[in-house]
Amino acid sequence: MRISSISTWICLQTLVSAHLKPPPNPNGEQLFINNNGVTIHYRKYGSGPYLIFQHGFPDRETTWNDFQVPLFSKHYTVITPTLRGFPPSAIPPNVADYTFANYTSDLLAILDHENAPSATLIGHDFGGGIVQSFSHTYPDKVAALIVVNAPILPTFISLIEYDKEEQEYAKYTIPYYTYEPGQPKNISKLVEWIRNDTYRAEIAAYLDSSPIYGMLDFYKNNYPGPPYGQNLTAALNITKESWTQKVPSMLLWGEEDPYFSPKLIDGLEGWFEFGLRLVTVPRAGHWVFRDQWQRANEEIWSFLRIAGGIEGSFV
């Protein structure tokens, strides 16, 4: 056989092998870990530095699959955890199992399982509160922090305690405090602010097939409710020294959020040692990363390039 024929044969075999290689799983590699007796599920995509996208409620870990995972998994190892209380993660039976400390422990267990020394954290809704709690507890494990339509905790606590407007916005949470397993879920009310019809139906079906008491136990433990005016700022020792974030941080905010007063984005700068990049996005609601996904991705990528030293173009 001639050299040229051998080369041709090798090229053909390479092409055949490439076609036989299974394509990347669009649903990611699914993993389960045990954290102090609680099974936590997460999905993993791509390679590179670690980037964690944490969902909130009413939602699930696949909320990032349509618009964020395809882009960011080209440059990062993307992790999308499923919060405890949200299937296929376990649903612990007790309200006390849903404290910020427990959610923070779950994230730490994922990083430990991955042998990841640090990660950039992106959290939406109460996932945004959880990533703030993690960053506050383990700043050495956080490269950067991005909060998406979730309140910055120290300012939110004082505002909801004394501001009538924010208390009016928060009325949607009041039924959550008394919900018990087996009671009507009122799913149409839970998902009413998801703008995309297809995705709203998807999450409605997920909630319909899942117990929701664990999801709502987050609010019972962590979201200030009536009676207001209990001076939680003092009780929680909320001071600049104890609550300042010590990592590069960004707040991405859909301006038409129906759950939170616009006042929540005022006066935030003093709580961030490295300053805060605040990005407000018009014509976007609570799910800004879905409603205006191109703008959201551009802003996230721009921040990551500065905060994390990532090179390369936005593609």
N, C-alpha and C positions, 0 to 999 in steps of 0.2 A: 504494500500500500504506500502510495506517495505521501510525502509530508503534508502537502496541501490537502489531500484527502483525509488524513488523520485530523488536521485542524478543523476541516469542515465537519467531520463526525463529532468531534468534541463540542463544537458550537451547537450542533443539533441536539446533542445530549443535554447540554446546559439549558437550552430553550425548553426541551421537554420536561426537565426536572423543575424548571421555574413554573411551568403551567401546572404540574402535578402538586406543587407545594400548596397546602391549604391557605386560603386568604386569612388575614387577621380577623378574629371574631369581633363583630361590631358590638356585641354585648359584653366584651371584655372577658378576662379570666376571672371566674368567680371563686372567692376564697371564704372560708369560715374559720374563725379563731374563737378560742374560749378565754374570756376575761373574767376571772373570779366566779366561774360557774355560769356566766351569761354568754351565749353564742352570738357573735357579731359577724355579720356578712359584709363583704365589700367586693367591689369590682376593680380590676386593675388593667390599665392600658399603657402601651408605649414604653419608652425607656428614657432615662435621663434623670435630672433632679426631680425630687418628689413634689407633686402638686396635688393637694387634697381639696376636692369640692364636696362640701357638706350641705345636704339638703335640709329643708325645714318642713313645715306643715301648712296645709295639706299637700303632701308631695311624697316623692321617693327618690332613691339614688339615681334612677334613670333620667331624671329631669334634665341632666347635663348632656345626655347622649346626642341630642339633635344638633346642637350648635356649638358646644364647647369642647367635648371630647375629641371630635375629628380634627380640630385645629391643634389643641394644646398637647395631645398625645404624640404629635410629631416632634415635640421638643422636650417633653417631660414624661416621667412615669406618673400617670394620672391615677389617683385613687378616689373612688366615690363610695364612701361608707354608707351603709344602711343603719340608721339610728336604732338603738334598742327600742323596742315597742313597735317597730315597723317590720313586718315580715319581708324577707325571710330571716331577719335577725330575730332573736328570741324576744319574748314579751314577759319580762319579770312580773310577778303578781302584785307586788306591793308598791304603793305610792312612793315610799322612801327609796325605791330603786331608781328614781328618775331625777336625781339631783344633778346640778352642774358638775359636782365632783365625780359622779359616775360616768357621765358623758365624756368628761375629760379623760378619765381612766381608759375608756374604750378607744379613744384616739391614740393615746399613748401605747396601748397594747398593739394597735395596728402598726405604728411606727417601729415598735420593738420587733414585731414579727417580720417586718420587712428589713430589719437591720438598717433602718434609715436614720442617720444622725440628726437630720432636720428636714423640714418641709415648708413650703409656702401653703398657707391655709386660706381657702375661700369659703365663706359660709353665707347662706341665704336664710332669711326669716330666723326662726330660733336656732337654726344651724349657725347663723351669724353670731348669736350670743354664745354658743358653745365654742366656736373658734376663738372668740375673745377670751373666754375663760381659760382655754388651753394656753393661749399666748401669754396671758397674765401669769399663769402658773409655771409654765416651762418656756420662758423667753429664749433660752439657749437652744431650743429645738425648733424655733420658728424663724425662717429666713425672711418672711414678709407676711403681712396680714391684709386680707381684703374682705370687707363686710358688705353684703349686698342686701339692701332694703331690710335692714335690721337696726334697731336702736343701739347707739353707743351706751353701754350699760350705766356708767355713773351719772350721765345726764338724764337718761330715761327714768331712772328710779326717782330722782327728785321731781321730775316733770309730772309723771303720772300721779304722784302723791298729792300734788297741790294744784295742778292745772286742769280746769274744768273741760277745756277743749280736748286735751289728750284723754281724759277719762271718758269723754263721749266717744272718741274713736275706739277706745278699748272695750266698749260694751259688748262687742262680738265674743269676747272671752268669757263673759260671766256664766253662760251655760256650761262651760268646760269644767268649772270648779265642782259642780255637783253631779257630773255625769258618772253613771255606774254601768258596768257591763250588762248588756241585754236591753238597755234603754234604746229608744229610736235614735238613729244616728243623724237624721236630717242632713243627708249628704248633699242635696242640692244647695243648701245654705252654705255648707262648708266650702264648696268649690266654686261659688258664684263669681268670684273675682279672677278666676283663671280665664284669660281673654280668648285663647284659641279653643275653638269648639272641640276639635279632635283631642287635644290634650286634656281639656276639662272632662270629657267623657272617659278618657283613659284613667285619670286619677279617681273619678267617681266610681268606676268599676273596681279599682284597687281597694278603695275604702269600703265598698260594699262587701267585698270578699274577705276583709280583714277585721279583726278586733281593733277598736280604736281607743280603748281605755288607757293603754300604755302611752299612746301618742298624746292624749290629753293630760296625762299625769305630769308632763313637763310643766304645764301651766300651773297645776296645783302646787308644785314645789318652787317654781322659779319666777312666775310672772305676778307682780304685785296686783292684788285685786281689792275690792271693797272689804272692810271699811278703809278708806284712804286716810292719809295724814298720820301714819304711825311712826314717822320720823325714821324710816329705814336707812336714810343716809347716815345717821349716827349709829344705828344698830349694826350696819354692815361696815362701819369704819371707812366710809368712802371719802378719802382724802387724796390730794395730788400725789402724796408720797406712796400711798398704798395701791392706787388704782391706775397709775399712768402706764400706758403701753410702751414697751421698750424695744419695739421692732418697727421697721418701715411699714406704714399703714395707709390704706385707702378705703374710702366709703363710696360705693356706687349706689346711686339713689334714683329710682324711677319717680318722677315728680307727681304722678297721679296715684300714689299709694293710698288705698282706702282704709288701711289699718292704723296708720300713724300720722300724727300731726306734723306739718312741715316744720314746726318749732324744734323738732328733734335734731335737725341738722344745724342748729345755731350753737355757737359757743363751744365748739368741740376741740379747738386747737390745743388747749392747755392740757389735754389728757394724753398727749402723744409726744414722747421724747424726741422722735425724729420728725415731728410734724405730721400732718394729715393731708393726703390728696383727696379732696372732695369733688366728686363728679356727679352733677345732676343731669338727668336725661329726660327731656320733654317727651310727651306722647307715649309714656311707659308707665305701667302700673307696678304692682308689687313684684311681679315676675319680670323685672327689667331685662334680665339676661335672656329671656325668651321674647318679650314684646319688641325690644330693639336690640336684637342679638348681635348685629354687625357692629353697632356703636359700642355695645358692651364689650365685645371681644377686642375691639381696637383699644379701648381704654385699659382693659386688663393687660393686654400685651405691652402697651406703652409703659405702664407702671412696672411690670415685671422686668422689662429691659433695664430700667433705672435701678430698681430695688435689688434685683438679683444678678445684674450683670450679664443677662442673657443676650447673646449675639444672634443675628439673623433677621431676615425680613418677616413681616407679617403676612403669612400665607396660610 
